[in-house]
Amino acid sequence: MHYLFNVTDGANSAGFSYIRVPLGSTDFSASTYSYDDFSGDAPLYLFSIGATPSYVWTVLRDILSTNNQLKVHILPWSPPGWMKQGTMKGGSLNPAYIAVMANYLLKSVQGFHNKGIPVYAISIQNEPENSNPTYPTCSMPVSTEGPIGIALRTMLDGNGFSSVKIIGYEHNWVDAANYPVQLMQQAGSAFAGVSFHCYQGTVSQQAQFTSVYPTKEVYFTECSGTIGSDWWSDIKWYMSNLFIGSLSYGSSSGLMWNLALDGNGSPKLAGTNSCTPPCRGVVQVNSDGTWNPNQEFYAMAQASKAILPRDVGGPWGQRIGVSVGGSLSWALVVGAYVTKRVSPSDWNRYSLVVLNWDDSAATTWNPQPVIATIEFRGMQATYTFPVGVTTLWWYAPD
């Protein structure tokens, strides 16, 4: 856990600080379940967060014991089947259960709280434009998600959870100009912002939302690698599109799905057709109990190290503007960040995360380092960026 989640400055750790936890089963569960599988239980008398496998709570507590600043974002892949067409797999929510679903989500927040897991954010529905019938999914139009969000906001505020954010959409870049914009138009007062996934569209489409709602929060919450893909090609894509790219288009987070899988991409729900070829976890758990990090880990870690608090309990890094010029500017993808300090007399930390992807892959593998001049407040420094990802920092007064 320390290698993944320790946020202590200077520790040999990635310092991951944001995790998304399903409410009920997904395509990577051993079985299909929700927190209330008793048909017609509209008052949710039989709601039980205990349906979650006990090891989930053990792992979350272990992570929190390493990183007490962890942000936990929860959401369902599907409402209980009886709120739909009798199954959690595919279909859509019966609008008659809008208020019941809001209460279901409130009870989920309360259940996590009672388990000692503080909730940072909750979403109404994972991938509301996906109704795949082979695993828990749910088609949920804006006209349904919006009213659930409004009802849930009132319930959270009235039950001591006013700090819990409601994050909408949770789906692909390709529809950034439509669903999330319409959601804010219809129910913007309830939603702190929206989140995106990578499976359709391009990262630049995040701007189609942020240009309309520049003050709403944006999160990037899901992408998955696949077993057998090329390590370096993956690193280039992840940095360009997610861990530098998505942040450059306004995201406050960059997550992968799943955190841990075995070498076959399991566990996986029987019968699901998701993830073909099999998905790869951020880390791989081996049959002998050992584990090893995959390329997703290293891509995320390079970005994470740039924003970790410099001081214990201090602020996290924030993205700042950066520009890249010159004849080789095409070779570098750059993100820039500043981390403030607890004491105003201490200098801030300024960080760069730089991808040099000039591997001359159009011909043969021929990595080309790029010599760059870094300009900051009228000062200059020269640095040679090797092919790969480099995270570097320096200190300067506010």
C-alpha positions in Angstrom: 0.0 0.0 0.0 2.8 2.4 0.8 4.3 2.1 -2.7 1.0 3.1 -4.2 -0.6 5.5 -1.7 2.0 7.1 0.6 1.8 10.9 -0.1 4.8 11.8 2.1 7.1 14.1 0.2 10.2 12.3 -0.8 8.8 8.8 -0.1 9.4 6.0 -2.6 5.7 6.0 -3.6 3.4 7.0 -6.3 1.2 8.9 -3.8 -2.1 8.0 -5.4 -4.8 10.0 -3.7 -8.2 9.5 -5.5 -10.0 6.2 -5.8 -13.4 5.3 -7.3 -15.4 2.5 -5.6 -18.5 0.8 -7.2 -21.7 0.5 -5.3 -22.7 -3.1 -6.0 -21.4 -5.3 -8.7 -19.6 -4.4 -12.0 -18.2 -6.4 -14.9 -15.3 -7.3 -12.6 -17.3 -8.8 -9.8 -17.6 -12.4 -8.8 -21.4 -12.2 -8.8 -24.2 -9.8 -9.5 -25.6 -7.9 -6.5 -26.9 -4.5 -5.3 -27.4 -3.2 -1.8 -31.1 -4.1 -1.9 -32.1 -7.1 -4.0 -35.5 -7.5 -2.5 -38.1 -6.7 -5.2 -40.5 -3.9 -4.3 -38.7 -2.7 -1.2 -39.3 1.0 -2.1 -38.7 2.2 1.5 -35.4 0.3 1.4 -36.0 -1.4 4.7 -33.7 -4.2 3.6 -31.0 -2.0 2.2 -27.6 -3.4 3.4 -24.2 -2.1 2.5 -23.0 -5.5 3.9 -23.6 -7.0 0.5 -20.2 -5.6 -0.4 -17.5 -8.3 0.0 -15.7 -7.8 3.3 -12.3 -7.6 1.7 -13.3 -4.3 0.0 -13.6 -2.6 3.4 -10.3 -4.2 4.6 -8.5 -2.8 1.5 -10.0 0.7 1.8 -9.1 0.9 5.5 -5.6 -0.3 4.7 -5.3 2.5 2.1 -6.7 5.1 4.5 -4.2 4.0 7.1 -1.4 4.8 4.6 -3.1 8.0 3.2 -5.6 9.7 5.3 -6.1 12.3 2.6 -7.5 9.8 0.2 -10.5 11.0 -1.8 -13.2 8.3 -2.2 -15.6 8.6 -5.1 -18.5 6.1 -5.1 -21.1 5.3 -7.8 -23.3 2.4 -9.0 -22.9 0.5 -12.3 -26.7 -0.2 -12.0 -29.6 0.4 -9.7 -31.1 -2.7 -8.2 -32.8 -4.8 -10.9 -36.3 -4.4 -9.5 -36.0 -0.6 -10.1 -35.5 -1.4 -13.8 -36.8 -4.2 -15.9 -36.0 -7.0 -13.4 -32.3 -7.2 -14.0 -29.2 -5.1 -13.3 -27.8 -6.0 -16.7 -28.8 -3.4 -19.2 -32.2 -1.6 -19.3 -33.1 1.7 -17.7 -34.4 3.0 -14.4 -38.2 3.2 -14.1 -38.8 6.9 -13.5 -41.2 6.0 -10.7 -38.1 5.1 -8.7 -36.3 8.4 -9.0 -36.8 9.4 -5.4 -36.1 5.8 -4.3 -32.8 5.8 -6.2 -31.8 9.1 -4.6 -32.5 7.6 -1.2 -30.5 4.5 -2.2 -27.5 6.7 -2.9 -27.9 8.6 0.4 -28.0 5.3 2.3 -24.8 4.3 0.4 -23.0 7.5 1.6 -24.3 6.8 5.2 -23.1 3.2 4.9 -19.6 4.1 3.9 -19.5 6.7 6.7 -20.6 4.0 9.2 -17.8 1.8 7.9 -15.3 4.5 8.6 -14.8 5.4 4.9 -15.4 9.2 4.3 -17.0 9.9 0.9 -15.6 12.8 -1.1 -17.9 12.5 -4.1 -20.8 10.4 -5.5 -22.1 9.9 -9.0 -25.6 8.9 -10.0 -24.7 6.3 -12.6 -21.6 5.0 -14.3 -21.8 5.4 -18.1 -25.4 6.4 -18.4 -25.3 6.0 -22.2 -24.3 2.3 -21.9 -26.9 -0.4 -21.6 -24.7 -3.5 -22.3 -26.9 -6.5 -21.3 -24.0 -8.7 -20.2 -23.1 -6.9 -17.0 -24.5 -4.3 -14.6 -25.3 -1.2 -16.7 -28.1 1.3 -17.0 -29.2 3.7 -19.6 -30.1 6.9 -17.8 -31.1 10.0 -19.8 -30.5 13.5 -18.5 -34.2 13.8 -17.6 -33.7 11.0 -15.1 -30.2 11.7 -13.8 -30.9 15.4 -13.2 -33.9 14.9 -10.9 -32.1 12.1 -9.0 -29.2 14.6 -8.4 -31.5 17.3 -7.2 -33.3 15.0 -4.8 -30.0 13.6 -3.6 -28.4 17.0 -3.0 -31.3 17.9 -0.7 -31.0 14.6 1.1 -27.2 14.9 1.6 -27.5 18.4 2.9 -30.3 17.5 5.3 -28.3 14.5 6.7 -24.9 16.1 7.5 -23.2 15.4 4.2 -23.2 18.8 2.6 -19.5 18.5 1.8 -20.1 15.4 -0.4 -19.9 16.4 -4.1 -22.3 15.1 -6.7 -20.5 14.4 -10.0 -22.5 13.9 -13.1 -22.2 12.2 -16.5 -19.3 9.7 -16.0 -19.0 8.8 -19.6 -17.0 9.3 -22.8 -15.4 12.4 -24.2 -17.4 12.0 -27.4 -20.6 13.4 -26.0 -19.1 16.2 -23.9 -21.0 18.9 -25.8 -24.4 17.3 -25.1 -25.2 15.1 -22.1 -23.1 16.9 -19.5 -24.0 20.4 -20.8 -27.7 19.5 -20.8 -27.3 18.1 -17.3 -25.9 21.4 -16.0 -28.7 23.2 -17.8 -31.4 21.2 -16.1 -29.9 20.4 -12.7 -26.6 22.4 -12.4 -27.4 23.5 -8.8 -27.1 19.9 -7.6 -23.9 18.9 -9.4 -20.4 20.1 -8.6 -19.3 19.0 -12.0 -18.9 16.1 -14.4 -16.4 13.3 -15.2 -15.2 11.7 -18.3 -14.0 8.4 -19.7 -11.7 7.7 -22.6 -13.3 5.0 -24.7 -14.8 7.2 -27.4 -13.9 10.7 -28.6 -10.7 12.7 -27.9 -9.5 14.5 -24.8 -9.8 17.9 -26.5 -13.6 17.4 -26.4 -13.5 18.2 -22.7 -13.3 21.8 -23.8 -16.7 21.5 -25.3 -18.0 21.3 -21.7 -15.5 23.6 -19.9 -16.1 26.4 -22.5 -19.7 26.4 -21.6 -19.3 25.8 -17.8 -15.9 27.1 -16.9 -16.6 27.1 -13.1 -17.9 23.6 -12.9 -15.4 20.9 -11.7 -14.1 18.3 -14.2 -12.7 14.8 -13.3 -11.2 12.1 -15.5 -12.3 8.9 -13.9 -11.9 5.9 -16.2 -9.7 4.3 -18.8 -8.3 0.8 -19.1 -5.2 -0.8 -20.6 -5.5 -4.1 -22.3 -3.3 -7.2 -21.9 -0.7 -7.6 -24.6 -0.5 -3.9 -25.7 2.9 -2.2 -26.2 4.4 -0.6 -23.0 5.9 2.5 -24.7 2.9 3.1 -26.9 0.7 3.0 -23.9 2.9 5.4 -21.9 2.8 7.9 -24.8 -1.0 7.7 -25.1 -1.6 7.9 -21.4 0.6 10.9 -20.8 -0.6 12.8 -23.9 -4.3 12.1 -23.3 -4.8 11.5 -19.6 -2.1 12.4 -17.1 -1.0 15.5 -18.9 -3.7 15.9 -21.5 -6.8 15.6 -19.5 -5.5 17.8 -16.8 -4.6 20.4 -19.4 -8.2 20.4 -20.4 -9.4 21.1 -16.8 -9.5 17.7 -15.1 -8.8 17.6 -11.3 -8.0 13.8 -11.4 -6.7 11.1 -13.6 -7.8 7.5 -12.8 -7.6 4.1 -14.4 -9.9 1.1 -14.1 -9.1 -1.3 -12.4 -6.6 -0.8 -9.6 -5.7 -4.5 -9.4 -6.4 -7.6 -11.6 -4.6 -10.9 -12.1 -2.6 -11.7 -15.2 -5.7 -12.8 -17.1 -7.7 -9.6 -16.4 -9.8 -11.3 -13.7 -11.9 -11.5 -11.6 -14.5 -10.9 -14.2 -18.3 -11.4 -14.1 -19.4 -14.6 -15.8 -20.9 -14.0 -19.2 -19.7 -10.4 -19.6 -18.4 -9.3 -23.0 -16.6 -6.2 -21.7 -12.9 -5.9 -22.1 -11.9 -7.9 -25.2 -8.9 -8.4 -25.2 -8.8 -8.6 -21.4 -8.3 -5.4 -19.4 -5.1 -4.9 -17.4 -5.0 -3.5 -13.9 -2.8 -0.7 -12.6 -1.0 -3.5 -10.8 -1.1 -7.2 -11.4 -1.7 -9.7 -8.6 0.1 -13.0 -9.2 -1.1 -16.5 -8.2 1.8 -16.8 -5.7 0.7 -13.7 -3.8 3.3 -11.3 -5.3 2.3 -8.3 -7.4 3.9 -6.1 -9.9 3.1 -2.6 -11.3 2.1 -2.2 -14.9 2.6 0.7 -17.3 -0.5 2.4 -16.0 1.1 2.6 -12.6 4.2 4.3 -13.9 2.3 6.8 -16.1 0.1 7.8 -13.1 3.0 8.0 -10.7 5.0 10.4 -12.9 2.1 12.8 -12.8 1.2 12.2 -9.2 4.7 13.1 -7.9 4.4 16.6 -9.4 1.4 17.5 -7.2 2.0 15.8 -3.8 1.9 18.2 -0.8 5.3 19.5 0.1 4.3 19.8 3.7 2.5 17.4 6.0 -1.2 18.4 5.7 -0.3 21.0 3.2 -2.0 21.9 -0.1 -1.8 19.8 -3.2 -0.3 21.1 -6.4 -2.4 23.1 -8.9 -2.0 23.2 -12.6 -0.5 26.4 -14.1 0.0 27.7 -17.6 2.9 26.6 -19.7 3.8 27.0 -23.3 6.3 25.1 -25.5 8.0 26.6 -28.5 10.8 26.0 -30.9 11.5 23.6 -33.8 11.2 20.5 -31.6 8.1 21.6 -29.7 6.2 18.8 -31.4 8.3 16.3 -29.5 7.3 17.5 -26.0 4.0 17.3 -24.1 4.2 19.3 -20.9 2.2 19.9 -17.8 3.2 22.5 -15.2 2.1 22.8 -11.5 2.7 24.8 -8.4 2.5 23.4 -4.8 1.9 26.1 -2.2 3.4 25.9 1.3 1.9 25.9 4.8 4.2 28.7 6.0 4.1 31.8 3.8 7.9 32.2 4.3 8.6 28.9 2.6 9.2 28.8 -1.1 6.6 27.2 -3.4 7.5 24.1 -5.4 7.1 24.4 -9.2 6.9 21.1 -11.2 7.0 20.0 -14.8 5.9 16.7 -16.1 7.3 16.2 -19.6 6.8 13.5 -22.2 9.4 13.3 -24.9 7.9 10.9 -27.5 10.4 11.4 -30.3 11.3 7.8 -30.8 11.5 8.0 -34.6 9.0 5.1 -34.7 8.0 5.9 -38.3 11.3 4.3 -39.3 13.1 2.3 -36.6 13.5 2.7 -32.8 15.8 5.6 -32.6 15.1 7.7 -29.4 16.1 11.3 -29.7 16.8 13.4 -26.6 15.5 16.9 -26.7 17.7 19.7 -25.3 15.3 22.4 -24.0 15.6 25.8 -22.3 13.2 26.2 -19.4 12.3 29.8 -18.8 10.8 31.0 -15.5 10.5 34.6 -14.3 13.2 35.8 -16.6 15.6 33.0 -15.6 16.7 30.1 -17.8 17.9 26.6 -17.3 18.9 24.0 -19.9 17.7 20.4 -19.5 18.1 17.4 -21.8 14.8 15.4 -21.8 15.4 11.8 -22.7 12.7 9.8 -24.6 10.2 8.9 -21.9 8.6 10.8 -19.1 10.5 13.2 -16.8 9.1 14.9 -13.6 11.3 17.7 -12.2 10.8 20.6 -9.8 12.4 23.7 -8.3 11.6 26.2 -5.6 10.8 29.9 -5.8 9.0 32.5 -3.7 5.3 33.1 -4.2 
